[in-house]
Each structure stands twice: as C-alpha cells, then as structure tokens.
Amino acid sequence: MSIKAYRTAVEARGGLLVVKDTPGVAFGDRVWIQDHAGRIRNGQVIRAADSEVLILIFEGTDDLDLDHTWVRFLDEPIEIALSPEILGREFNGLGVPRDGRPPVLSSLRRPVSGSAINPAARTYPREFIQTGISTIDGLNSLVRGQKLPIFSGSGLPHNRLAAQIVRQARLVDQDSSFSVVFAAMGVSYADAKFFRDEFTNSGVLRNVVMFVNLADDPPVERLTLPRTALTVAEYLAYDLDRHVLVVLTDMTNYAEALREVATAKGDVPARKGYPGYLYSDLAEIYERCGRIHNRHGSITMMPVVSMPSDDITHPIPDLTGYITEGQIVLSRELHNQGIYPPVHISPSLSRLMKDGIGKDDTREDHPRVAAQLYALYARAQETRNLASIIGADELSERDRRYLRFADAFDQRFVGQGESEDRSIEATLNLAWELMSLFPRDTLTRMKETDLAKYYHESD
C-alpha cells in the first residue's frame, strides 16, 4: 500500500475527482479519499497521466472541500475476499457487507475487474435448467452457460419473476451443486426488502449471494457492482465447481450510471446520449458467463433490462440482444389482463434451446411440442386480429377453435401462480392438453409416435 498522500485535488464533478501532479499512478488503481471531516471515501483511477489523474468516487463528491481533501493511491486494484462463507450474505457494490455481519475473512482476494472468457477456452452451452415457469421451460428453455435476458417495461413484474426464478431454478441432475448470485442495481428500498424476504422465507438465501445498490445510493457504485458479483460467480463456478445462476437487475440502471459518468468525463455521446462504448462495456459483463473446457462449474446469466417507454429498439435492450442468446419479453397487454407471468411468447426467443432439450435432457417430444405451440399461437393471433375486425360471430368453427385455444393458452399455459413450480413434465403435459383442442391432422409438427403416446382429443 502506498504511503504517498496528495492534497492536489483541483476539481470535483458528477462523482469524479481531478487530481494534479501524481506521477506513477496506474489506471484501475484503488484510491482512498479523506475529506475535511475525516471520512474515508473509496475511488478508482479511470484515467491516468503524470500531470493529472481522474478518479471515480463511489460515494460521490457531494460536500467535498478540495482544499482539505487528501488522496492516497493504494497501488492495488479493487478486490473482494472470497470464501465459501460468502453464500447467504448481502453486500454493496464494493463487497462491503450490508447485512450487519462482519466482513468475509479470507486470504484469497481477487480483482473485481475480471475479463471475458477466452473464446478458445469456451465449451458450448448445453444441459437444461428448470425454472418451473412454463413459458421459459417449454418454449424458451434456459441451458447451462447461456445468457438469456428478461426485457420488461416500467410497472411490469420483472422483479417478481426474477425472484421466482431464483427460488425455483434447479438442475435436473440433483447431484450437481447449484448457487445463485443476485445483483440489484438502483432498486428501491421496498424492492430490496422484497428480494431479501423472498429468499429468506423460501429458504434459498443460504445458497444465494446478494449484491444490492439502492436507488439513493451513489449511482457510480453501480458501475462496479455487476463486476464484483461476477467475480464471486467465477469463484463459485471455477474454484468450487458449482453451477451458478447470475441474475442482474436492472441493467438499464447500470447503463444510466455509465452515461452519467461518461458525460462528466466529457466522452462523446452516441445514441440517446449513451457513450459509444456502451456495447463493449455491456459485452465485458455479459461475456464473463459461460462454460470452460475441463471445468465442472458453469455460469448462466439472466439480466433484467427495463425498456424505456416499452421500446425494444432502445439502445440498452437493442445492444443486449446482440450480445446475448435470446430474450424473454414481458407484455403489458397480458399484465393488464391479470396474467402472471406476462411473457409474450411471439418476440421471446432462446437461441440455444435446441441444445438443452429432447430425449436425453427433457423429453423426446419437447422440440416438436414447442414448434407446434408456436405455430398454433401464431395462427390464433391472426384469428384474434380478424375477429377484432369482423367480429367473432362471423368466424368459422375452425377459427373459433383457435380463439378458444388462444384464451386457454394465455390463462393456463402462460399464466401460473407466483409460487407454482411446474416440472418440465407437467409443462409438456399441459401443452398436450391444450393441443388436443384440435383434430390430429392439425398438429402437423408432431410425429405419429408423439400423437399415439400423448394425444387425447378434447370433447
């Protein structure tokens, strides 16, 4: 640790501190800032030169008296202590406990900056993860090592859905160890309490590591929080051989903090004021998940992205979609109908689903059931549009059957209780029950062996 302290701060703006005449300081170094009241604030060098350095202060620069501010460069990166005892704990973005318990004591410490997994070391994501939610398990299946974001809108129940996934997500192979790293950025106190209570009451908290940044906490802390969380996930996955699910909510709050800091730094803005490096910054986070050759553990990620004005073309969901392998999209229309979870299956997609389902993973008919449900629902949506124009009474009996299917699908397959944990077997059986509303010859995506085994024509 450096013994050099400087009192050469010349400017403070938007969580950034400019310090003059500090030779030998490196980019990424950790910094202690002692203000006029003797309080210590934490920082990190984000731009370095012999004549001037720029420091990101995680507690913000409010009430900072530059003439009485001491800056000490610690000659080390921001690190977090790692130990199996980290499970069941709650921390802030810097790894400082928020649960009133002592800090984790361990000789093993690692920088939180990390890096994306080397593509040459990656192995292809495979193997089914059951979330207990039919619209995900049946139609947009999650596999180990995948990045599958949830696209939502203001007021939609993405937090409830994320909590349900944390409670219910499990590996079909019960012998495998499975842990959750939950990172919440810019959430309200009520939301933080909701997550904490949900995990505690359901008994999963002992296998969860929580990182929480509240809405009134310094926004710049959000820039470090997902990286700190992923450092813990990498330790659990590759040191302890656990399969880890990482839930990041809400990446829009992270991107807003990034834009705030970029503006204060004077970076050239791009779309909607976000910096031009937003894509690469998000990729640094998302690409830290996956599977590695000759390693038992894996990291699967489900980031939550709220879409401003429900705009899926907004830069944050748009760029997230380029980096990740699909998306789960929530529907305001279904939510207004009282359907939970309001997953809109038409724009939802899991690009790696085919590699985690089928005979050896879920059930032999699963790929064809998913394809058939999508085909029937697409036709049913067309029929709904037609009915809105000419009226349901003018439809043929065949078209009215599609309308009945669409209503039953929304209410029974999409809709399920917040504490209802459906097995993949139950999800597929329910799908067959809905498909049996149609004559056998309508189910063109199914094999004869599937029909013989699972089809039971409805009255």
C-alpha positions as CSV (number, residue, x, y, z in Angstrom):
1,M,0.0,0.0,0.0
2,S,1.3,3.4,-0.9
3,I,2.3,5.8,1.8
4,K,2.0,8.8,-0.5
5,A,-0.9,11.1,0.0
6,Y,-1.7,14.2,-2.1
7,R,-3.7,17.3,-1.4
8,T,-3.7,18.4,-5.0
9,A,-7.4,17.9,-6.0
10,V,-8.5,20.7,-8.3
11,E,-11.9,19.7,-9.5
12,A,-14.9,17.6,-8.5
13,R,-17.9,16.9,-10.7
14,G,-20.5,14.2,-11.0
15,G,-18.7,11.7,-8.8
16,L,-15.4,12.4,-10.5
17,L,-12.3,14.0,-8.9
18,V,-9.4,15.5,-10.8
19,V,-6.0,15.4,-9.0
20,K,-2.9,17.1,-10.3
21,D,0.8,16.2,-10.2
22,T,0.6,12.5,-9.2
23,P,3.3,10.6,-11.2
24,G,3.4,6.8,-11.3
25,V,-0.3,6.2,-10.8
26,A,-1.8,3.4,-12.9
27,F,-5.2,3.0,-14.5
28,G,-7.5,0.9,-12.3
29,D,-5.7,1.6,-9.0
30,R,-7.8,1.8,-5.9
31,V,-7.9,5.1,-4.1
32,W,-8.8,6.4,-0.6
33,I,-10.1,9.9,-0.3
34,Q,-10.2,11.5,3.1
35,D,-12.5,14.5,3.2
36,H,-12.4,17.5,5.6
37,A,-14.4,15.7,8.2
38,G,-12.0,12.7,8.3
39,R,-14.4,10.4,6.4
40,I,-12.9,7.9,4.0
41,R,-14.4,7.5,0.5
42,N,-13.4,4.9,-2.0
43,G,-12.3,5.5,-5.5
44,Q,-10.7,4.1,-8.6
45,V,-8.5,5.7,-11.2
46,I,-10.2,5.8,-14.6
47,R,-7.8,8.0,-16.4
48,A,-4.1,8.3,-15.6
49,A,-1.3,10.7,-16.7
50,D,1.7,12.1,-14.9
51,S,0.2,15.6,-14.9
52,E,-3.4,14.7,-14.0
53,V,-5.5,11.7,-12.9
54,L,-9.3,11.2,-13.0
55,I,-10.8,9.3,-10.1
56,L,-14.2,7.8,-9.9
57,I,-15.5,8.2,-6.3
58,F,-18.1,5.6,-5.4
59,E,-19.6,7.6,-2.5
60,G,-19.9,10.6,-4.7
61,T,-18.3,14.1,-4.5
62,D,-21.0,15.9,-2.5
63,D,-19.7,18.3,0.2
64,L,-16.1,17.7,-0.8
65,D,-13.9,20.5,0.3
66,L,-11.0,20.3,-2.2
67,D,-8.6,22.4,-0.1
68,H,-8.9,19.9,2.8
69,T,-9.1,16.7,0.8
70,W,-6.3,14.1,1.0
71,V,-5.9,11.5,-1.8
72,R,-4.0,8.3,-1.2
73,F,-3.3,5.9,-4.1
74,L,-3.1,2.3,-2.8
75,D,-1.2,0.7,-5.8
76,E,-3.7,-2.1,-6.0
77,P,-6.9,-2.8,-7.8
78,I,-10.3,-3.1,-6.2
79,E,-10.5,-6.6,-4.8
80,I,-13.0,-8.8,-2.9
81,A,-12.3,-11.5,-0.4
82,L,-13.6,-14.9,-1.5
83,S,-14.6,-17.9,0.7
84,P,-17.4,-20.5,0.8
85,E,-18.8,-18.4,3.7
86,I,-19.8,-15.7,1.2
87,L,-23.0,-17.7,0.5
88,G,-26.0,-16.4,2.3
89,R,-24.5,-12.9,2.6
90,E,-25.5,-9.5,1.3
91,F,-23.0,-6.8,0.1
92,N,-22.9,-3.5,-1.6
93,G,-21.1,-2.9,-5.0
94,L,-17.7,-2.9,-3.4
95,G,-18.2,-6.1,-1.4
96,V,-18.8,-4.3,1.9
97,P,-21.4,-6.2,4.0
98,R,-25.0,-4.8,4.1
99,D,-26.4,-7.5,6.4
100,G,-24.8,-6.2,9.7
101,R,-22.4,-9.2,9.8
102,P,-18.6,-9.0,9.9
103,P,-16.6,-8.8,6.6
104,V,-15.6,-12.1,5.0
105,L,-12.1,-13.0,6.2
106,S,-10.0,-14.9,3.6
107,S,-6.5,-14.9,2.3
108,L,-8.0,-15.3,-1.2
109,R,-8.7,-11.9,-2.8
110,R,-9.3,-11.2,-6.4
111,P,-9.7,-8.0,-8.5
112,V,-13.3,-7.4,-9.5
113,S,-12.4,-6.1,-12.9
114,G,-12.1,-9.6,-14.4
115,S,-12.3,-10.2,-18.2
116,A,-14.4,-12.0,-20.7
117,I,-13.9,-15.8,-21.1
118,N,-11.3,-16.6,-23.8
119,P,-13.3,-17.9,-26.8
120,A,-10.7,-20.7,-27.2
121,A,-11.4,-21.9,-23.7
122,R,-15.2,-21.9,-24.0
123,T,-17.3,-25.0,-24.4
124,Y,-20.7,-24.9,-25.9
125,P,-23.6,-24.2,-23.5
126,R,-25.8,-27.3,-23.0
127,E,-28.0,-29.1,-20.5
128,F,-31.4,-27.9,-19.4
129,I,-32.0,-25.7,-16.3
130,Q,-35.6,-25.9,-15.0
131,T,-37.1,-22.6,-13.8
132,G,-40.5,-24.0,-13.0
133,I,-42.1,-21.4,-15.4
134,S,-43.8,-23.0,-18.4
135,T,-43.2,-20.2,-20.9
136,I,-39.5,-20.4,-20.2
137,D,-39.0,-24.2,-19.7
138,G,-41.4,-25.2,-22.5
139,L,-40.9,-22.6,-25.2
140,N,-37.6,-20.6,-24.4
141,S,-35.6,-23.1,-22.4
142,L,-32.6,-22.0,-20.5
143,V,-29.4,-24.0,-20.7
144,R,-26.2,-24.1,-18.7
145,G,-23.8,-21.3,-19.7
146,Q,-26.4,-19.3,-21.6
147,K,-27.1,-15.5,-21.4
148,L,-30.9,-15.1,-21.5
149,P,-32.1,-11.6,-20.6
150,I,-35.6,-10.6,-19.5
151,F,-36.9,-7.5,-21.4
152,S,-39.5,-5.7,-19.4
153,G,-41.2,-2.3,-19.0
154,S,-42.0,0.1,-16.2
155,G,-44.5,-1.3,-13.8
156,L,-44.3,-4.9,-15.1
157,P,-43.5,-7.7,-12.6
158,H,-39.9,-8.4,-13.7
159,N,-38.7,-8.3,-10.1
160,R,-41.3,-10.9,-9.0
161,L,-40.3,-13.0,-12.0
162,A,-36.6,-12.7,-11.2
163,A,-37.3,-13.7,-7.6
164,Q,-39.4,-16.7,-8.7
165,I,-36.6,-17.9,-11.0
166,V,-34.1,-17.6,-8.1
167,R,-36.3,-19.6,-5.8
168,Q,-37.2,-22.3,-8.3
169,A,-34.2,-22.6,-10.7
170,R,-32.6,-26.0,-10.4
171,L,-30.7,-28.6,-12.3
172,V,-32.4,-31.7,-13.4
173,D,-29.3,-33.6,-12.2
174,Q,-29.9,-33.3,-8.4
175,D,-26.3,-34.4,-7.7
176,S,-24.9,-31.1,-9.0
177,S,-24.3,-28.2,-6.7
178,F,-26.2,-25.0,-7.8
179,S,-25.8,-21.5,-6.4
180,V,-27.3,-18.0,-7.3
181,V,-25.5,-14.7,-7.4
182,F,-28.2,-11.9,-7.3
183,A,-27.1,-8.4,-8.2
184,A,-29.7,-5.5,-7.8
185,M,-28.7,-2.0,-9.1
186,G,-30.6,1.2,-8.4
187,V,-33.6,-0.6,-6.8
188,S,-35.9,0.9,-4.2
189,Y,-35.8,0.1,-0.5
190,A,-39.1,-1.8,-0.9
191,D,-37.8,-3.9,-3.8
192,A,-34.6,-4.7,-1.9
193,K,-36.7,-5.8,1.1
194,F,-38.9,-7.8,-1.2
195,F,-36.0,-9.8,-2.6
196,R,-34.5,-10.3,0.9
197,D,-37.7,-11.5,2.4
198,E,-38.5,-13.8,-0.6
199,F,-35.1,-15.5,-0.4
200,T,-35.2,-15.8,3.4
201,N,-38.8,-17.1,3.6
202,S,-38.3,-19.6,0.8
203,G,-35.1,-21.0,2.4
204,V,-32.9,-20.3,-0.6
205,L,-30.9,-17.4,0.9
206,R,-28.3,-19.8,2.3
207,N,-27.4,-20.6,-1.3
208,V,-27.6,-17.0,-2.6
209,V,-25.0,-14.2,-2.6
210,M,-26.8,-10.8,-2.8
211,F,-25.3,-7.5,-4.0
212,V,-27.6,-4.5,-3.6
213,N,-27.3,-0.9,-4.6
214,L,-30.3,1.2,-3.6
215,A,-31.8,4.0,-5.7
216,D,-30.5,6.6,-3.2
217,D,-27.0,5.0,-3.1
218,P,-24.3,6.6,-5.2
219,P,-25.0,5.8,-8.9
220,V,-21.3,5.3,-9.7
221,E,-21.3,2.3,-7.4
222,R,-23.5,0.6,-9.9
223,L,-20.5,0.5,-12.4
224,T,-18.6,-1.8,-10.1
225,L,-21.5,-3.9,-8.6
226,P,-22.0,-6.3,-11.6
227,R,-18.3,-6.9,-11.9
228,T,-18.0,-7.6,-8.2
229,A,-20.9,-10.1,-8.4
230,L,-19.4,-11.8,-11.4
231,T,-16.0,-12.2,-9.6
232,V,-17.9,-14.1,-6.9
233,A,-19.7,-16.1,-9.5
234,E,-16.4,-17.1,-11.2
235,Y,-15.1,-18.2,-7.8
236,L,-18.1,-20.3,-7.0
237,A,-18.1,-21.8,-10.5
238,Y,-14.5,-22.5,-11.3
239,D,-13.0,-22.8,-7.8
240,L,-15.8,-24.6,-6.0
241,D,-17.2,-26.4,-9.1
242,R,-20.7,-25.1,-8.7
243,H,-23.2,-24.3,-11.4
244,V,-24.1,-20.7,-10.9
245,L,-27.1,-18.6,-12.0
246,V,-26.4,-14.9,-12.1
247,V,-29.4,-12.5,-12.1
248,L,-28.6,-8.8,-12.8
249,T,-31.5,-6.4,-12.2
250,D,-31.7,-3.8,-13.7
251,M,-29.1,-3.3,-16.4
252,T,-30.9,-0.1,-17.5
253,N,-30.0,1.5,-14.2
254,Y,-26.4,0.4,-14.8
255,A,-26.4,2.0,-18.3
256,E,-27.8,5.2,-16.9
257,A,-25.0,5.4,-14.4
258,L,-22.5,4.7,-17.2
259,R,-24.0,7.6,-19.2
260,E,-23.8,9.9,-16.2
261,V,-20.1,9.2,-15.7
262,A,-19.3,9.4,-19.4
263,T,-21.0,12.8,-19.6
264,A,-19.0,14.1,-16.6
265,K,-15.8,12.8,-18.2
266,G,-16.6,14.6,-21.5
267,D,-16.9,11.4,-23.6
268,V,-18.5,11.9,-27.0
269,P,-22.2,10.8,-26.8
270,A,-23.8,8.4,-29.2
271,R,-27.4,7.1,-29.4
272,K,-29.7,8.9,-26.8
273,G,-26.6,10.3,-25.0
274,Y,-25.0,6.9,-24.1
275,P,-21.3,6.6,-24.8
276,G,-20.2,5.0,-28.0
277,Y,-18.5,2.2,-25.9
278,L,-21.8,1.1,-24.4
279,Y,-21.8,-2.1,-26.5
280,S,-18.2,-3.1,-25.5
281,D,-18.9,-2.2,-21.8
282,L,-22.0,-4.4,-21.7
283,A,-20.1,-7.2,-23.5
284,E,-17.4,-7.1,-20.8
285,I,-20.1,-8.0,-18.3
286,Y,-22.2,-10.5,-20.3
287,E,-19.2,-12.4,-21.8
288,R,-18.0,-13.3,-18.3
289,C,-20.6,-16.1,-18.2
290,G,-20.4,-19.4,-19.9
291,R,-18.7,-22.8,-19.6
292,I,-15.0,-23.6,-19.8
293,H,-13.3,-26.7,-21.1
294,N,-12.3,-29.2,-18.4
295,R,-14.2,-27.3,-15.7
296,H,-17.2,-28.8,-14.0
297,G,-18.7,-25.5,-12.9
298,S,-20.6,-23.0,-15.2
299,I,-22.1,-19.5,-15.1
300,T,-25.6,-18.9,-16.5
301,M,-26.9,-15.3,-16.7
302,M,-30.3,-13.8,-16.7
303,P,-30.0,-10.0,-16.8
304,V,-33.2,-7.9,-16.4
305,V,-33.4,-5.0,-18.9
306,S,-36.3,-2.5,-18.5
307,M,-37.2,-0.9,-21.8
308,P,-37.9,2.9,-21.5
309,S,-41.3,3.6,-23.0
310,D,-41.6,-0.2,-23.7
311,D,-39.2,0.4,-26.7
312,I,-37.4,-2.8,-27.6
313,T,-35.3,-0.8,-30.0
314,H,-33.9,1.4,-27.2
315,P,-30.0,1.2,-27.1
316,I,-29.9,-0.9,-24.0
317,P,-32.2,-3.8,-25.0
318,D,-31.0,-3.5,-28.6
319,L,-27.3,-3.9,-27.7
320,T,-28.1,-6.5,-25.1
321,G,-29.9,-8.6,-27.8
322,Y,-26.8,-8.5,-30.0
323,I,-24.6,-9.9,-27.2
324,T,-26.9,-12.4,-25.6
325,E,-28.6,-15.6,-26.9
326,G,-32.2,-14.7,-26.9
327,Q,-34.7,-12.8,-24.7
328,I,-37.8,-13.3,-22.6
329,V,-40.1,-10.4,-23.3
330,L,-42.9,-9.3,-20.9
331,S,-46.2,-8.0,-22.3
332,R,-48.1,-5.0,-20.9
333,E,-51.2,-6.3,-22.5
334,L,-51.1,-9.6,-20.7
335,H,-50.2,-7.9,-17.5
336,N,-53.3,-5.6,-17.8
337,Q,-55.4,-8.8,-18.2
338,G,-54.1,-10.0,-14.8
339,I,-51.9,-12.8,-16.3
340,Y,-48.7,-13.6,-14.4
341,P,-46.0,-14.0,-15.6
342,P,-47.0,-11.9,-18.6
343,V,-44.5,-13.5,-21.0
344,H,-45.1,-12.5,-24.6
345,I,-44.0,-15.6,-26.5
346,S,-44.1,-14.2,-30.0
347,P,-40.9,-12.0,-29.6
348,S,-39.4,-14.2,-27.0
349,L,-36.6,-16.5,-28.1
350,S,-33.9,-18.8,-26.7
351,R,-31.3,-19.4,-29.4
352,L,-29.7,-22.2,-27.5
353,M,-32.9,-24.0,-26.6
354,K,-32.3,-26.8,-29.1
355,D,-29.1,-27.8,-27.3
356,G,-30.7,-28.4,-24.0
357,I,-34.0,-30.2,-24.7
358,G,-35.0,-33.5,-26.2
359,K,-34.8,-37.2,-25.3
360,D,-31.7,-37.1,-23.1
361,D,-32.4,-33.8,-21.4
362,T,-36.2,-33.2,-21.0
363,R,-38.5,-35.4,-23.1
364,E,-38.3,-36.7,-26.6
365,D,-41.4,-34.7,-27.8
366,H,-40.2,-31.4,-26.4
367,P,-38.7,-29.8,-29.5
368,R,-41.8,-30.6,-31.6
369,V,-44.2,-29.6,-28.9
370,A,-42.6,-26.1,-28.7
371,A,-42.6,-25.7,-32.5
372,Q,-46.3,-26.8,-32.6
373,L,-47.4,-24.4,-29.9
374,Y,-45.6,-21.5,-31.6
375,A,-47.4,-22.4,-34.9
376,L,-50.8,-22.7,-33.3
377,Y,-50.4,-19.5,-31.2
378,A,-49.3,-17.5,-34.3
379,R,-52.3,-18.6,-36.2
380,A,-54.5,-17.9,-33.2
381,Q,-53.1,-14.3,-33.0
382,E,-54.0,-13.8,-36.7
383,T,-57.5,-15.0,-35.9
384,R,-57.8,-12.6,-33.0
385,N,-56.9,-9.8,-35.3
386,L,-59.5,-10.9,-37.8
387,A,-62.2,-11.2,-35.0
388,S,-61.5,-7.7,-33.9
389,I,-62.4,-6.5,-37.4
390,I,-65.4,-8.7,-38.5
391,G,-66.5,-9.9,-35.1
392,A,-66.2,-13.4,-33.5
393,D,-69.7,-14.4,-34.7
394,E,-68.6,-14.2,-38.3
395,L,-65.7,-16.6,-37.8
396,S,-65.8,-20.3,-38.9
397,E,-65.9,-23.0,-36.4
398,R,-62.2,-23.8,-37.1
399,D,-61.3,-20.1,-36.4
400,R,-63.4,-20.1,-33.2
401,R,-61.4,-23.1,-32.1
402,Y,-58.2,-21.1,-32.5
403,L,-59.7,-18.3,-30.4
404,R,-60.6,-20.8,-27.6
405,F,-57.0,-22.2,-27.8
406,A,-55.5,-18.7,-27.5
407,D,-57.6,-17.8,-24.5
408,A,-56.8,-21.2,-22.8
409,F,-53.1,-20.8,-23.7
410,D,-52.9,-17.3,-22.1
411,Q,-54.8,-18.3,-19.0
412,R,-53.4,-21.8,-18.3
413,F,-50.0,-22.1,-20.0
414,V,-48.7,-18.6,-19.8
415,G,-50.5,-17.8,-16.5
416,Q,-49.4,-19.6,-13.4
417,G,-49.1,-18.9,-9.7
418,E,-46.2,-16.9,-8.3
419,S,-45.3,-19.9,-6.1
420,E,-46.3,-22.5,-8.6
421,D,-43.2,-24.6,-9.6
422,R,-44.1,-26.7,-12.6
423,S,-41.9,-29.5,-13.6
424,I,-41.0,-29.8,-17.3
425,E,-43.1,-33.0,-17.4
426,A,-46.1,-31.0,-16.1
427,T,-45.4,-28.2,-18.6
428,L,-45.3,-30.6,-21.6
429,N,-48.4,-32.5,-20.4
430,L,-50.3,-29.2,-20.2
431,A,-49.2,-28.3,-23.7
432,W,-50.6,-31.6,-25.0
433,E,-53.9,-30.9,-23.2
434,L,-54.2,-27.6,-25.0
435,M,-53.1,-29.0,-28.4
436,S,-55.7,-31.7,-28.0
437,L,-58.3,-29.0,-28.6
438,F,-57.5,-29.5,-32.3
439,P,-58.0,-32.6,-34.5
440,R,-55.0,-34.8,-35.0
441,D,-54.5,-33.7,-38.6
442,T,-54.0,-30.1,-37.5
443,L,-50.9,-30.9,-35.5
444,T,-48.5,-31.1,-38.5
445,R,-45.3,-30.6,-36.5
446,M,-45.8,-33.8,-34.4
447,K,-44.7,-37.3,-35.2
448,E,-47.2,-40.2,-35.3
449,T,-45.4,-41.7,-32.3
450,D,-46.0,-38.5,-30.3
451,L,-49.6,-38.4,-31.2
452,A,-50.1,-42.1,-30.4
453,K,-48.5,-41.6,-26.9
454,Y,-49.7,-38.2,-25.8
455,Y,-52.7,-37.0,-27.9
456,H,-56.2,-37.3,-26.3
457,E,-58.8,-35.5,-28.3
458,S,-60.8,-33.0,-26.3
459,D,-64.6,-33.2,-26.2
